[in-house]
Amino acid sequence: MSGFAIRREGGASRPRCALLVGAVLALAVYSVSVLAQTSEVYWSDPATGLAIAGYDPVSYFADGRARRGREAYEFTWSDAVWRFVNEGNMEAFRRNPEVYAPQFGGHGAYAMSKRRANEADPEVWVVYRERLYLFFSETARDAWQPAAEDHIARAAKNWAWIAPRLAR
């Protein structure tokens, strides 16, 4: 027999069982949406294999600006080569890549909220609630910012559907 069944035992009421099932399902949906944002499918240039066009993902946090990484400081993670401006940034990323890697696989955050995966410009970005979001254009970033929470929620849901369909 496949699947599972909820049985009433020991006098448990149906509403209590339904409430328990609802809580478990809500937790599962929440977990998928949080994990979906940090999925291990990152956009990288097929010719070079570089993630986010060779920009250092830690520099957005540490320096408050986009900086190109150097070939001397490369680290491979999630089938992509990540570059860094110095050894310290590379080590910080190595220890916690999910913290520094851009959300939604480095695809444009606004486009993802519209259920589209597009390349993003590493020079157009926002660090919001300690996470990095990249955008295709300044226009997309400006449209995203006033309703960031709503866009993030929609993008997370869309990313869960899009990520498994992207070619590596």
C-alpha positions as CSV (number, residue, x, y, z in Angstrom):
1,M,0.0,0.0,0.0
2,S,1.5,3.4,-1.0
3,G,0.9,6.7,0.7
4,F,-0.3,7.2,4.2
5,A,-3.5,7.6,6.0
6,I,-4.5,9.6,9.1
7,R,-6.4,7.5,11.5
8,R,-8.3,8.5,14.6
9,E,-6.9,6.8,17.6
10,G,-7.5,7.4,21.2
11,G,-10.4,9.7,20.6
12,A,-8.5,12.4,18.6
13,S,-10.9,14.6,16.8
14,R,-11.0,15.2,13.1
15,P,-10.5,18.9,13.4
16,R,-7.3,18.4,15.5
17,C,-5.9,15.9,12.9
18,A,-6.8,18.4,10.1
19,L,-5.0,21.2,12.0
20,L,-1.9,19.0,12.5
21,V,-1.9,18.1,8.8
22,G,-2.3,21.7,7.8
23,A,0.6,22.8,10.1
24,V,2.9,20.1,8.6
25,L,2.0,21.1,5.1
26,A,2.5,24.8,5.8
27,L,5.9,24.0,7.3
28,A,6.8,22.0,4.2
29,V,5.8,24.8,1.8
30,Y,7.7,27.3,3.9
31,S,10.8,25.1,3.9
32,V,10.7,24.6,0.2
33,S,10.4,28.4,-0.5
34,V,13.4,29.2,1.8
35,L,15.5,26.4,0.4
36,A,14.5,27.3,-3.2
37,Q,16.2,30.7,-2.9
38,T,19.5,29.2,-2.3
39,S,19.3,26.3,-4.7
40,E,22.5,25.1,-6.2
41,V,21.7,26.1,-9.8
42,Y,23.8,29.2,-10.5
43,W,23.9,31.1,-13.8
44,S,27.4,31.0,-15.2
45,D,28.9,32.0,-18.5
46,P,29.0,28.8,-20.7
47,A,32.2,30.0,-22.3
48,T,34.2,30.7,-19.2
49,G,32.3,28.8,-16.4
50,L,32.4,32.0,-14.3
51,A,29.5,32.7,-12.0
52,I,28.2,36.3,-12.0
53,A,30.6,37.3,-14.8
54,G,33.6,36.9,-12.5
55,Y,32.4,39.4,-9.9
56,D,33.3,38.7,-6.2
57,P,30.0,37.9,-4.4
58,V,31.6,38.8,-1.0
59,S,32.6,42.3,-2.2
60,Y,28.9,43.4,-2.3
61,F,28.7,42.8,1.4
62,A,32.3,43.6,2.5
63,D,32.9,46.7,0.3
64,G,29.4,47.8,-0.6
65,R,30.2,47.6,-4.3
66,A,30.5,45.3,-7.2
67,R,34.2,44.3,-7.8
68,R,35.6,41.9,-10.3
69,G,37.4,39.0,-8.8
70,R,40.9,37.9,-9.8
71,E,42.0,34.7,-11.5
72,A,44.4,34.0,-8.6
73,Y,41.4,33.6,-6.3
74,E,39.1,31.1,-7.8
75,F,36.8,28.6,-6.0
76,T,34.5,26.1,-7.7
77,W,31.1,25.6,-6.1
78,S,27.8,24.4,-7.5
79,D,29.3,23.7,-10.9
80,A,30.5,27.3,-11.4
81,V,33.8,29.1,-10.9
82,W,33.6,32.0,-8.4
83,R,36.3,34.7,-8.4
84,F,37.3,36.9,-5.5
85,V,39.4,40.0,-5.0
86,N,41.4,38.5,-2.2
87,E,42.0,35.3,-0.2
88,G,39.9,36.5,2.7
89,N,36.8,36.9,0.6
90,M,37.4,33.6,-1.0
91,E,37.7,31.9,2.4
92,A,34.5,33.6,3.6
93,F,32.6,32.3,0.6
94,R,34.1,28.9,1.0
95,R,32.8,28.7,4.6
96,N,29.3,30.0,3.8
97,P,28.5,30.1,0.1
98,E,24.7,30.3,0.7
99,V,25.2,33.5,2.5
100,Y,27.1,35.3,-0.2
101,A,25.8,33.7,-3.4
102,P,23.1,35.7,-5.2
103,Q,19.5,34.6,-4.7
104,F,17.6,32.8,-7.4
105,G,20.8,31.3,-8.9
106,G,22.1,34.7,-9.9
107,H,19.2,35.3,-12.3
108,G,17.4,38.7,-12.3
109,A,15.3,38.9,-9.1
110,Y,12.6,41.0,-10.6
111,A,12.3,38.8,-13.7
112,M,12.1,35.7,-11.4
113,S,9.2,37.3,-9.6
114,K,7.5,37.4,-13.0
115,R,8.3,33.7,-13.6
116,R,11.2,34.4,-16.0
117,A,14.8,33.5,-15.7
118,N,17.1,36.0,-17.3
119,E,20.8,36.9,-17.0
120,A,21.5,39.6,-14.6
121,D,24.0,42.5,-14.7
122,P,26.4,42.1,-11.7
123,E,26.7,45.9,-11.6
124,V,22.9,46.2,-10.9
125,W,22.3,44.8,-7.4
126,V,20.8,45.2,-4.0
127,V,21.7,43.6,-0.6
128,Y,18.4,43.3,1.1
129,R,18.0,41.5,4.5
130,E,21.5,40.2,4.2
131,R,21.0,38.6,0.8
132,L,22.3,39.6,-2.6
133,Y,19.8,40.2,-5.4
134,L,21.0,40.9,-9.0
135,F,18.9,42.5,-11.7
136,F,18.9,42.8,-15.5
137,S,18.7,46.6,-15.5
138,E,18.3,49.6,-13.2
139,T,14.7,49.8,-14.4
140,A,14.0,46.3,-13.1
141,R,15.8,47.0,-9.8
142,D,13.7,50.2,-9.4
143,A,10.5,48.3,-10.1
144,W,11.5,45.6,-7.5
145,Q,12.4,47.8,-4.6
146,P,9.1,49.3,-3.5
147,A,7.5,45.9,-3.0
148,A,10.7,43.8,-2.3
149,E,9.0,41.4,0.1
150,D,6.2,40.6,-2.4
151,H,8.6,40.2,-5.2
152,I,10.9,37.9,-3.1
153,A,7.9,35.7,-2.1
154,R,6.8,35.3,-5.7
155,A,10.3,34.8,-7.0
156,A,11.0,32.1,-4.4
157,K,7.8,30.2,-5.5
158,N,8.8,30.6,-9.1
159,W,12.4,29.6,-8.5
160,A,11.2,26.4,-7.0
161,W,9.5,25.6,-10.3
162,I,12.1,27.1,-12.7
163,A,15.4,25.8,-11.1
164,P,14.9,22.1,-11.8
165,R,14.2,23.0,-15.4
166,L,17.4,24.9,-16.0
167,A,20.2,23.3,-17.9
168,R,23.5,23.0,-16.1
